[in-house]
């Protein structure tokens, strides 16, 4: 799976939010400031070429459907991120946020509780 640019990720978030649809539908749910129609249309075509979307022609326009679920993308992205930046260690990731004071001791306790309940 090819890595997405920030622009492509923003488009995919709008597409996942809409479920499926046309470029105009994705513009309506795109984070602000939304790109121009032609820019988004071009980005969507690139996403289709990369295998993230499929299209079908409806009259004079194309309807797009995601080929990858948002959760699957998040999982692949996070696995790659942790591998590349934290020596494939989620412990190192959490430690980094704790050291940077981006996560409080209370939040860490909540995470531990969530993990224990998930077992």
LOBALUM-433243 format. One record per atom (N, C-alpha, C): chain; residue number from 1; x, y, z; residue in one letter. Coordinates in steps of 0.05 Angstrom, whole numbers, always signed. Each point is the difference from the previous one (the first is absolute). Layout:
<pagus>
{bado = A torlo = NUM x = X y = Y z = Z marmar = a}
...
</pagus>
This chain:
<pagus>
{bado = A torlo = 1 x = +17 y = -24 z = +0 marmar = x}
{bado = A torlo = 1 x = -17 y = +24 z = +0 marmar = x}
{bado = A torlo = 1 x = +18 y = +25 z = +0 marmar = x}
{bado = A torlo = 2 x = -5 y = +17 z = -20 marmar = x}
{bado = A torlo = 2 x = +16 y = +24 z = -2 marmar = x}
{bado = A torlo = 2 x = -8 y = +21 z = +20 marmar = x}
{bado = A torlo = 3 x = +20 y = +13 z = +12 marmar = x}
{bado = A torlo = 3 x = -5 y = +21 z = +20 marmar = x}
{bado = A torlo = 3 x = -14 y = +23 z = -13 marmar = x}
{bado = A torlo = 4 x = -18 y = +12 z = +16 marmar = x}
{bado = A torlo = 4 x = -16 y = +23 z = -10 marmar = x}
{bado = A torlo = 4 x = +13 y = +26 z = +8 marmar = x}
{bado = A torlo = 5 x = -4 y = +21 z = -16 marmar = x}
{bado = A torlo = 5 x = +9 y = +27 z = +7 marmar = x}
{bado = A torlo = 5 x = -21 y = +11 z = +19 marmar = x}
{bado = A torlo = 6 x = +6 y = +23 z = +13 marmar = x}
{bado = A torlo = 6 x = -19 y = +12 z = +18 marmar = x}
{bado = A torlo = 6 x = -26 y = +7 z = -15 marmar = x}
{bado = A torlo = 7 x = +3 y = +10 z = -24 marmar = x}
{bado = A torlo = 7 x = -23 y = +7 z = -17 marmar = x}
{bado = A torlo = 7 x = -17 y = -24 z = -6 marmar = x}
{bado = A torlo = 8 x = +13 y = -22 z = -6 marmar = x}
{bado = A torlo = 8 x = -15 y = -25 z = -6 marmar = x}
{bado = A torlo = 8 x = -13 y = -11 z = +25 marmar = x}
{bado = A torlo = 9 x = +14 y = +2 z = +23 marmar = x}
{bado = A torlo = 9 x = -13 y = -10 z = +25 marmar = x}
{bado = A torlo = 9 x = -24 y = +17 z = +7 marmar = x}
{bado = A torlo = 10 x = +1 y = +26 z = -3 marmar = x}
{bado = A torlo = 10 x = -23 y = +18 z = +5 marmar = x}
{bado = A torlo = 10 x = -23 y = -8 z = -18 marmar = x}
{bado = A torlo = 11 x = +6 y = -6 z = -25 marmar = x}
{bado = A torlo = 11 x = -22 y = -8 z = -19 marmar = x}
{bado = A torlo = 11 x = -12 y = -27 z = +9 marmar = x}
{bado = A torlo = 12 x = +18 y = -19 z = +9 marmar = x}
{bado = A torlo = 12 x = -11 y = -26 z = +8 marmar = x}
{bado = A torlo = 12 x = -17 y = +3 z = +25 marmar = x}
{bado = A torlo = 13 x = +7 y = +18 z = +19 marmar = x}
{bado = A torlo = 13 x = -16 y = +4 z = +23 marmar = x}
{bado = A torlo = 13 x = -28 y = +9 z = -8 marmar = x}
{bado = A torlo = 14 x = -1 y = +19 z = -19 marmar = x}
{bado = A torlo = 14 x = -26 y = +9 z = -10 marmar = x}
{bado = A torlo = 14 x = -16 y = -22 z = -14 marmar = x}
{bado = A torlo = 15 x = +14 y = -17 z = -15 marmar = x}
{bado = A torlo = 15 x = -13 y = -22 z = -14 marmar = x}
{bado = A torlo = 15 x = -10 y = -21 z = +20 marmar = x}
{bado = A torlo = 16 x = +16 y = -6 z = +21 marmar = x}
{bado = A torlo = 16 x = -10 y = -19 z = +20 marmar = x}
{bado = A torlo = 16 x = -24 y = +12 z = +15 marmar = x}
{bado = A torlo = 17 x = +1 y = +26 z = +5 marmar = x}
{bado = A torlo = 17 x = -23 y = +13 z = +13 marmar = x}
{bado = A torlo = 17 x = -25 y = -2 z = -16 marmar = x}
{bado = A torlo = 18 x = +3 y = +4 z = -26 marmar = x}
{bado = A torlo = 18 x = -23 y = -1 z = -18 marmar = x}
{bado = A torlo = 18 x = -9 y = -29 z = -7 marmar = x}
{bado = A torlo = 19 x = +19 y = -19 z = +2 marmar = x}
{bado = A torlo = 19 x = -6 y = -28 z = -6 marmar = x}
{bado = A torlo = 19 x = +6 y = -6 z = -29 marmar = x}
{bado = A torlo = 20 x = -14 y = +13 z = -18 marmar = x}
{bado = A torlo = 20 x = +6 y = -1 z = -29 marmar = x}
{bado = A torlo = 20 x = -14 y = +24 z = -12 marmar = x}
{bado = A torlo = 21 x = +7 y = +7 z = -24 marmar = x}
{bado = A torlo = 21 x = -14 y = +23 z = -12 marmar = x}
{bado = A torlo = 21 x = +16 y = +13 z = -22 marmar = x}
{bado = A torlo = 22 x = -7 y = +24 z = -5 marmar = x}
{bado = A torlo = 22 x = +11 y = +16 z = -22 marmar = x}
{bado = A torlo = 22 x = +19 y = +21 z = +12 marmar = x}
{bado = A torlo = 23 x = +16 y = +12 z = -16 marmar = x}
{bado = A torlo = 23 x = +19 y = +21 z = +9 marmar = x}
{bado = A torlo = 23 x = -14 y = +21 z = +16 marmar = x}
{bado = A torlo = 24 x = -23 y = +9 z = -9 marmar = x}
{bado = A torlo = 24 x = -15 y = +21 z = +14 marmar = x}
{bado = A torlo = 24 x = -9 y = -9 z = +28 marmar = x}
{bado = A torlo = 25 x = -6 y = -26 z = +3 marmar = x}
{bado = A torlo = 25 x = -7 y = -10 z = +26 marmar = x}
{bado = A torlo = 25 x = +23 y = +1 z = +19 marmar = x}
{bado = A torlo = 26 x = +24 y = -6 z = -10 marmar = x}
{bado = A torlo = 26 x = +24 y = +0 z = +16 marmar = x}
{bado = A torlo = 26 x = +8 y = +28 z = +8 marmar = x}
{bado = A torlo = 27 x = -5 y = +19 z = -18 marmar = x}
{bado = A torlo = 27 x = +6 y = +28 z = +7 marmar = x}
{bado = A torlo = 27 x = -17 y = +10 z = +23 marmar = x}
{bado = A torlo = 28 x = -25 y = -9 z = +2 marmar = x}
{bado = A torlo = 28 x = -18 y = +8 z = +21 marmar = x}
{bado = A torlo = 28 x = +9 y = -9 z = +27 marmar = x}
{bado = A torlo = 29 x = +14 y = -22 z = +2 marmar = x}
{bado = A torlo = 29 x = +9 y = -11 z = +26 marmar = x}
{bado = A torlo = 29 x = +30 y = +3 z = +5 marmar = x}
{bado = A torlo = 30 x = +14 y = +12 z = -19 marmar = x}
{bado = A torlo = 30 x = +29 y = +4 z = +2 marmar = x}
{bado = A torlo = 30 x = +6 y = +20 z = +21 marmar = x}
{bado = A torlo = 31 x = +22 y = -5 z = +15 marmar = x}
{bado = A torlo = 31 x = +10 y = +19 z = +20 marmar = x}
{bado = A torlo = 31 x = +5 y = +27 z = -13 marmar = x}
{bado = A torlo = 32 x = -5 y = +21 z = +15 marmar = x}
{bado = A torlo = 32 x = +4 y = +27 z = -9 marmar = x}
{bado = A torlo = 32 x = +29 y = +9 z = +4 marmar = x}
{bado = A torlo = 33 x = +12 y = +15 z = -18 marmar = x}
{bado = A torlo = 33 x = -12 y = +9 z = -25 marmar = x}
{bado = A torlo = 33 x = +0 y = -22 z = -21 marmar = x}
{bado = A torlo = 34 x = -22 y = -4 z = -12 marmar = x}
{bado = A torlo = 34 x = -3 y = -21 z = -20 marmar = x}
{bado = A torlo = 34 x = +15 y = +9 z = -25 marmar = x}
{bado = A torlo = 35 x = +12 y = -19 z = -15 marmar = x}
{bado = A torlo = 35 x = +14 y = +7 z = -24 marmar = x}
{bado = A torlo = 35 x = -19 y = +7 z = -22 marmar = x}
{bado = A torlo = 36 x = +9 y = +13 z = -22 marmar = x}
{bado = A torlo = 36 x = -17 y = +5 z = -23 marmar = x}
{bado = A torlo = 36 x = -10 y = -27 z = -11 marmar = x}
{bado = A torlo = 37 x = -22 y = +0 z = -13 marmar = x}
{bado = A torlo = 37 x = -12 y = -24 z = -12 marmar = x}
{bado = A torlo = 37 x = +20 y = -15 z = -18 marmar = x}
{bado = A torlo = 38 x = +13 y = +15 z = -17 marmar = x}
{bado = A torlo = 38 x = +18 y = -13 z = -19 marmar = x}
{bado = A torlo = 38 x = +24 y = -13 z = +14 marmar = x}
{bado = A torlo = 39 x = +10 y = +12 z = +22 marmar = x}
{bado = A torlo = 39 x = +22 y = -11 z = +15 marmar = x}
{bado = A torlo = 39 x = -9 y = -26 z = +13 marmar = x}
{bado = A torlo = 40 x = -24 y = +0 z = +12 marmar = x}
{bado = A torlo = 40 x = -10 y = -24 z = +13 marmar = x}
{bado = A torlo = 40 x = -5 y = -22 z = -20 marmar = x}
{bado = A torlo = 41 x = -11 y = +7 z = -23 marmar = x}
{bado = A torlo = 41 x = -5 y = -20 z = -22 marmar = x}
{bado = A torlo = 41 x = +26 y = -12 z = -9 marmar = x}
{bado = A torlo = 42 x = +21 y = +15 z = -2 marmar = x}
{bado = A torlo = 42 x = +26 y = -10 z = -8 marmar = x}
{bado = A torlo = 42 x = +12 y = -19 z = +22 marmar = x}
{bado = A torlo = 43 x = -3 y = +8 z = +25 marmar = x}
{bado = A torlo = 43 x = +9 y = -16 z = +22 marmar = x}
{bado = A torlo = 43 x = -15 y = -27 z = +1 marmar = x}
{bado = A torlo = 44 x = -25 y = +1 z = -5 marmar = x}
{bado = A torlo = 44 x = -17 y = -24 z = -1 marmar = x}
{bado = A torlo = 44 x = +9 y = -19 z = -22 marmar = x}
{bado = A torlo = 45 x = +6 y = +11 z = -23 marmar = x}
{bado = A torlo = 45 x = +10 y = -16 z = -22 marmar = x}
{bado = A torlo = 45 x = +27 y = -14 z = +8 marmar = x}
{bado = A torlo = 46 x = +17 y = +15 z = +13 marmar = x}
{bado = A torlo = 46 x = +25 y = -12 z = +10 marmar = x}
{bado = A torlo = 46 x = -5 y = -23 z = +20 marmar = x}
{bado = A torlo = 47 x = -19 y = +4 z = +17 marmar = x}
{bado = A torlo = 47 x = -8 y = -21 z = +20 marmar = x}
{bado = A torlo = 47 x = -10 y = -25 z = -14 marmar = x}
{bado = A torlo = 48 x = -14 y = +5 z = -22 marmar = x}
{bado = A torlo = 48 x = -11 y = -23 z = -15 marmar = x}
{bado = A torlo = 48 x = +24 y = -15 z = -13 marmar = x}
{bado = A torlo = 49 x = +19 y = +15 z = -11 marmar = x}
{bado = A torlo = 49 x = +24 y = -13 z = -13 marmar = x}
{bado = A torlo = 49 x = +16 y = -15 z = +21 marmar = x}
{bado = A torlo = 50 x = +1 y = +9 z = +25 marmar = x}
{bado = A torlo = 50 x = +15 y = -13 z = +21 marmar = x}
{bado = A torlo = 50 x = -15 y = -24 z = +12 marmar = x}
{bado = A torlo = 51 x = -26 y = -3 z = -9 marmar = x}
{bado = A torlo = 51 x = -15 y = -24 z = +9 marmar = x}
{bado = A torlo = 51 x = -16 y = +5 z = +26 marmar = x}
{bado = A torlo = 52 x = -4 y = +25 z = +8 marmar = x}
{bado = A torlo = 52 x = -16 y = +6 z = +24 marmar = x}
{bado = A torlo = 52 x = -29 y = +2 z = -6 marmar = x}
{bado = A torlo = 53 x = -7 y = +6 z = -25 marmar = x}
{bado = A torlo = 53 x = -28 y = +5 z = -8 marmar = x}
{bado = A torlo = 53 x = -6 y = -15 z = -26 marmar = x}
{bado = A torlo = 54 x = -26 y = -5 z = -4 marmar = x}
{bado = A torlo = 54 x = -9 y = -9 z = -26 marmar = x}
{bado = A torlo = 54 x = -22 y = +19 z = -9 marmar = x}
{bado = A torlo = 55 x = -4 y = +1 z = -26 marmar = x}
{bado = A torlo = 55 x = -20 y = +19 z = -10 marmar = x}
{bado = A torlo = 55 x = -19 y = -15 z = -20 marmar = x}
{bado = A torlo = 56 x = -23 y = +12 z = -3 marmar = x}
{bado = A torlo = 56 x = -19 y = -9 z = -21 marmar = x}
{bado = A torlo = 56 x = -13 y = +25 z = -11 marmar = x}
{bado = A torlo = 57 x = -3 y = +0 z = -26 marmar = x}
{bado = A torlo = 57 x = -11 y = +23 z = -14 marmar = x}
{bado = A torlo = 57 x = -30 y = +1 z = +3 marmar = x}
{bado = A torlo = 58 x = -10 y = +23 z = +9 marmar = x}
{bado = A torlo = 58 x = -29 y = +4 z = +3 marmar = x}
{bado = A torlo = 58 x = -6 y = +25 z = -16 marmar = x}
{bado = A torlo = 59 x = -11 y = -3 z = -24 marmar = x}
{bado = A torlo = 59 x = -5 y = +23 z = -18 marmar = x}
{bado = A torlo = 59 x = +27 y = +11 z = -9 marmar = x}
{bado = A torlo = 60 x = +4 y = +26 z = +7 marmar = x}
{bado = A torlo = 60 x = +25 y = +13 z = -8 marmar = x}
{bado = A torlo = 60 x = +20 y = +2 z = +22 marmar = x}
{bado = A torlo = 61 x = -6 y = -11 z = +23 marmar = x}
{bado = A torlo = 61 x = +19 y = +2 z = +23 marmar = x}
{bado = A torlo = 61 x = +6 y = -28 z = +11 marmar = x}
{bado = A torlo = 62 x = +20 y = -1 z = +18 marmar = x}
{bado = A torlo = 62 x = +8 y = -26 z = +12 marmar = x}
{bado = A torlo = 62 x = -8 y = +0 z = +29 marmar = x}
{bado = A torlo = 63 x = -9 y = -24 z = +9 marmar = x}
{bado = A torlo = 63 x = -6 y = -5 z = +28 marmar = x}
{bado = A torlo = 63 x = +23 y = -16 z = +10 marmar = x}
{bado = A torlo = 64 x = +11 y = +8 z = +24 marmar = x}
{bado = A torlo = 64 x = +23 y = -13 z = +11 marmar = x}
{bado = A torlo = 64 x = -7 y = -15 z = +26 marmar = x}
{bado = A torlo = 65 x = +13 y = -23 z = +3 marmar = x}
{bado = A torlo = 65 x = -4 y = -17 z = +24 marmar = x}
{bado = A torlo = 65 x = +27 y = -8 z = +10 marmar = x}
{bado = A torlo = 66 x = +4 y = +3 z = +27 marmar = x}
{bado = A torlo = 66 x = +26 y = -8 z = +11 marmar = x}
{bado = A torlo = 66 x = +5 y = -30 z = -2 marmar = x}
{bado = A torlo = 67 x = +24 y = -8 z = -6 marmar = x}
{bado = A torlo = 67 x = +7 y = -29 z = -1 marmar = x}
{bado = A torlo = 67 x = +14 y = -9 z = +25 marmar = x}
{bado = A torlo = 68 x = +6 y = +19 z = +18 marmar = x}
{bado = A torlo = 68 x = +13 y = -7 z = +25 marmar = x}
{bado = A torlo = 68 x = -15 y = +15 z = +22 marmar = x}
{bado = A torlo = 69 x = -6 y = -15 z = +22 marmar = x}
{bado = A torlo = 69 x = -14 y = +12 z = +23 marmar = x}
{bado = A torlo = 69 x = +19 y = +18 z = +15 marmar = x}
{bado = A torlo = 70 x = -12 y = +20 z = +13 marmar = x}
{bado = A torlo = 70 x = +16 y = +19 z = +15 marmar = x}
{bado = A torlo = 70 x = +16 y = -14 z = +22 marmar = x}
{bado = A torlo = 71 x = -12 y = -19 z = +14 marmar = x}
{bado = A torlo = 71 x = +14 y = -15 z = +21 marmar = x}
{bado = A torlo = 71 x = +24 y = -15 z = -10 marmar = x}
{bado = A torlo = 72 x = -2 y = -12 z = -24 marmar = x}
{bado = A torlo = 72 x = +22 y = -15 z = -12 marmar = x}
{bado = A torlo = 72 x = +23 y = +19 z = -6 marmar = x}
{bado = A torlo = 73 x = -7 y = +23 z = -11 marmar = x}
{bado = A torlo = 73 x = +21 y = +20 z = -7 marmar = x}
{bado = A torlo = 73 x = +14 y = +10 z = +26 marmar = x}
{bado = A torlo = 74 x = -16 y = +6 z = +20 marmar = x}
{bado = A torlo = 74 x = +12 y = +9 z = +26 marmar = x}
{bado = A torlo = 74 x = +19 y = -21 z = +11 marmar = x}
{bado = A torlo = 75 x = -8 y = -25 z = -1 marmar = x}
{bado = A torlo = 75 x = +17 y = -21 z = +10 marmar = x}
{bado = A torlo = 75 x = +26 y = -2 z = -15 marmar = x}
{bado = A torlo = 76 x = -1 y = +0 z = -27 marmar = x}
{bado = A torlo = 76 x = +24 y = -1 z = -16 marmar = x}
{bado = A torlo = 76 x = +17 y = +24 z = +4 marmar = x}
{bado = A torlo = 77 x = -12 y = +24 z = +2 marmar = x}
{bado = A torlo = 77 x = +15 y = +25 z = +4 marmar = x}
{bado = A torlo = 77 x = +14 y = -1 z = +27 marmar = x}
{bado = A torlo = 78 x = -14 y = -7 z = +21 marmar = x}
{bado = A torlo = 78 x = +12 y = -1 z = +27 marmar = x}
{bado = A torlo = 78 x = +22 y = -20 z = +2 marmar = x}
{bado = A torlo = 79 x = -4 y = -24 z = -12 marmar = x}
{bado = A torlo = 79 x = +21 y = -20 z = +1 marmar = x}
{bado = A torlo = 79 x = +25 y = +10 z = -13 marmar = x}
{bado = A torlo = 80 x = -3 y = +13 z = -23 marmar = x}
{bado = A torlo = 80 x = +23 y = +11 z = -15 marmar = x}
{bado = A torlo = 80 x = +13 y = +22 z = +16 marmar = x}
{bado = A torlo = 81 x = -16 y = +17 z = +12 marmar = x}
{bado = A torlo = 81 x = +10 y = +23 z = +15 marmar = x}
{bado = A torlo = 81 x = +16 y = -9 z = +24 marmar = x}
{bado = A torlo = 82 x = -11 y = -19 z = +15 marmar = x}
{bado = A torlo = 82 x = +14 y = -11 z = +23 marmar = x}
{bado = A torlo = 82 x = +26 y = -14 z = -8 marmar = x}
{bado = A torlo = 83 x = -1 y = -15 z = -22 marmar = x}
{bado = A torlo = 83 x = +23 y = -14 z = -10 marmar = x}
{bado = A torlo = 83 x = +22 y = +20 z = -8 marmar = x}
{bado = A torlo = 84 x = -7 y = +21 z = -15 marmar = x}
{bado = A torlo = 84 x = +19 y = +19 z = -10 marmar = x}
{bado = A torlo = 84 x = +12 y = +19 z = +21 marmar = x}
{bado = A torlo = 85 x = -17 y = +8 z = +19 marmar = x}
{bado = A torlo = 85 x = +9 y = +21 z = +19 marmar = x}
{bado = A torlo = 85 x = +5 y = -9 z = +28 marmar = x}
{bado = A torlo = 86 x = -10 y = -24 z = +8 marmar = x}
{bado = A torlo = 86 x = +2 y = -9 z = +27 marmar = x}
{bado = A torlo = 86 x = +11 y = -29 z = +2 marmar = x}
{bado = A torlo = 87 x = +17 y = -8 z = -18 marmar = x}
{bado = A torlo = 87 x = +13 y = -26 z = +0 marmar = x}
{bado = A torlo = 87 x = -21 y = -23 z = +4 marmar = x}
{bado = A torlo = 88 x = -23 y = +4 z = -13 marmar = x}
{bado = A torlo = 88 x = -21 y = -20 z = +1 marmar = x}
{bado = A torlo = 88 x = -10 y = -6 z = +29 marmar = x}
{bado = A torlo = 89 x = +2 y = +20 z = +17 marmar = x}
{bado = A torlo = 89 x = -8 y = -4 z = +28 marmar = x}
{bado = A torlo = 89 x = -22 y = +20 z = +8 marmar = x}
{bado = A torlo = 90 x = -23 y = -10 z = +7 marmar = x}
{bado = A torlo = 90 x = -22 y = +17 z = +9 marmar = x}
{bado = A torlo = 90 x = +7 y = +11 z = +28 marmar = x}
{bado = A torlo = 91 x = +16 y = -15 z = +15 marmar = x}
{bado = A torlo = 91 x = +9 y = +10 z = +26 marmar = x}
{bado = A torlo = 91 x = +16 y = +26 z = -4 marmar = x}
{bado = A torlo = 92 x = +18 y = +0 z = -20 marmar = x}
{bado = A torlo = 92 x = +15 y = +24 z = -6 marmar = x}
{bado = A torlo = 92 x = -18 y = +23 z = -9 marmar = x}
{bado = A torlo = 93 x = -20 y = -6 z = -15 marmar = x}
{bado = A torlo = 93 x = -19 y = +21 z = -8 marmar = x}
{bado = A torlo = 93 x = -14 y = +13 z = +24 marmar = x}
{bado = A torlo = 94 x = -10 y = -17 z = +18 marmar = x}
{bado = A torlo = 94 x = -13 y = +11 z = +24 marmar = x}
{bado = A torlo = 94 x = +19 y = +15 z = +18 marmar = x}
{bado = A torlo = 95 x = +24 y = -11 z = +2 marmar = x}
{bado = A torlo = 95 x = +21 y = +13 z = +16 marmar = x}
{bado = A torlo = 95 x = +7 y = +28 z = -11 marmar = x}
{bado = A torlo = 96 x = +1 y = +2 z = -27 marmar = x}
{bado = A torlo = 96 x = +6 y = +25 z = -13 marmar = x}
{bado = A torlo = 96 x = -21 y = +21 z = +8 marmar = x}
{bado = A torlo = 97 x = -26 y = -7 z = -2 marmar = x}
{bado = A torlo = 97 x = -21 y = +18 z = +7 marmar = x}
{bado = A torlo = 97 x = +0 y = +8 z = +30 marmar = x}
{bado = A torlo = 98 x = +7 y = -19 z = +17 marmar = x}
{bado = A torlo = 98 x = +2 y = +5 z = +28 marmar = x}
{bado = A torlo = 98 x = +23 y = +20 z = +6 marmar = x}
{bado = A torlo = 99 x = +23 y = -5 z = -13 marmar = x}
{bado = A torlo = 99 x = +23 y = +18 z = +4 marmar = x}
{bado = A torlo = 99 x = -6 y = +28 z = -10 marmar = x}
{bado = A torlo = 100 x = -15 y = +2 z = -22 marmar = x}
{bado = A torlo = 100 x = -7 y = +26 z = -12 marmar = x}
{bado = A torlo = 100 x = -23 y = +14 z = +14 marmar = x}
{bado = A torlo = 101 x = -10 y = -14 z = +22 marmar = x}
{bado = A torlo = 101 x = -23 y = +10 z = +15 marmar = x}
{bado = A torlo = 101 x = -25 y = +4 z = -18 marmar = x}
{bado = A torlo = 102 x = -3 y = -18 z = -19 marmar = x}
{bado = A torlo = 102 x = -23 y = +1 z = -18 marmar = x}
{bado = A torlo = 102 x = -22 y = -19 z = +11 marmar = x}
{bado = A torlo = 103 x = +7 y = -16 z = +20 marmar = x}
{bado = A torlo = 103 x = -18 y = -19 z = +12 marmar = x}
{bado = A torlo = 103 x = +5 y = +1 z = +31 marmar = x}
{bado = A torlo = 104 x = -22 y = +2 z = +15 marmar = x}
{bado = A torlo = 104 x = +3 y = +3 z = +29 marmar = x}
{bado = A torlo = 104 x = +1 y = -28 z = +13 marmar = x}
{bado = A torlo = 105 x = +9 y = -1 z = +25 marmar = x}
{bado = A torlo = 105 x = -1 y = -25 z = +15 marmar = x}
{bado = A torlo = 105 x = -28 y = -12 z = +2 marmar = x}
{bado = A torlo = 106 x = -20 y = +18 z = +3 marmar = x}
{bado = A torlo = 106 x = -27 y = -10 z = +2 marmar = x}
{bado = A torlo = 106 x = -9 y = -13 z = -27 marmar = x}
{bado = A torlo = 107 x = +8 y = +12 z = -22 marmar = x}
{bado = A torlo = 107 x = -6 y = -12 z = -26 marmar = x}
{bado = A torlo = 107 x = +14 y = -26 z = -4 marmar = x}
{bado = A torlo = 108 x = +25 y = -2 z = +10 marmar = x}
{bado = A torlo = 108 x = +14 y = -26 z = -2 marmar = x}
{bado = A torlo = 108 x = -15 y = -21 z = +17 marmar = x}
{bado = A torlo = 109 x = -10 y = +7 z = +23 marmar = x}
{bado = A torlo = 109 x = -15 y = -19 z = +17 marmar = x}
{bado = A torlo = 109 x = -25 y = -9 z = -15 marmar = x}
{bado = A torlo = 110 x = -13 y = +19 z = -13 marmar = x}
{bado = A torlo = 110 x = -24 y = -7 z = -16 marmar = x}
{bado = A torlo = 110 x = +6 y = -19 z = -22 marmar = x}
{bado = A torlo = 111 x = +23 y = +4 z = -13 marmar = x}
{bado = A torlo = 111 x = +9 y = -18 z = -22 marmar = x}
{bado = A torlo = 111 x = +5 y = -28 z = +11 marmar = x}
{bado = A torlo = 112 x = +14 y = -1 z = +23 marmar = x}
{bado = A torlo = 112 x = +6 y = -26 z = +12 marmar = x}
{bado = A torlo = 112 x = -27 y = -14 z = +7 marmar = x}
{bado = A torlo = 113 x = -18 y = +15 z = +11 marmar = x}
{bado = A torlo = 113 x = -26 y = -12 z = +7 marmar = x}
{bado = A torlo = 113 x = -15 y = -10 z = -25 marmar = x}
{bado = A torlo = 114 x = +1 y = +15 z = -21 marmar = x}
{bado = A torlo = 114 x = -12 y = -9 z = -26 marmar = x}
{bado = A torlo = 114 x = +13 y = -26 z = -10 marmar = x}
{bado = A torlo = 115 x = +26 y = -1 z = +2 marmar = x}
{bado = A torlo = 115 x = +14 y = -24 z = -9 marmar = x}
{bado = A torlo = 115 x = -7 y = -24 z = +17 marmar = x}
{bado = A torlo = 116 x = -1 y = +4 z = +26 marmar = x}
{bado = A torlo = 116 x = -7 y = -22 z = +18 marmar = x}
{bado = A torlo = 116 x = -29 y = -10 z = -4 marmar = x}
{bado = A torlo = 117 x = -18 y = +18 z = -5 marmar = x}
{bado = A torlo = 117 x = -28 y = -7 z = -5 marmar = x}
{bado = A torlo = 117 x = -3 y = -15 z = -27 marmar = x}
{bado = A torlo = 118 x = +18 y = +7 z = -18 marmar = x}
{bado = A torlo = 118 x = -1 y = -12 z = -27 marmar = x}
{bado = A torlo = 118 x = +10 y = -29 z = +0 marmar = x}
{bado = A torlo = 119 x = +12 y = -9 z = +21 marmar = x}
{bado = A torlo = 119 x = +11 y = -27 z = +1 marmar = x}
{bado = A torlo = 119 x = -21 y = -21 z = +6 marmar = x}
</pagus>
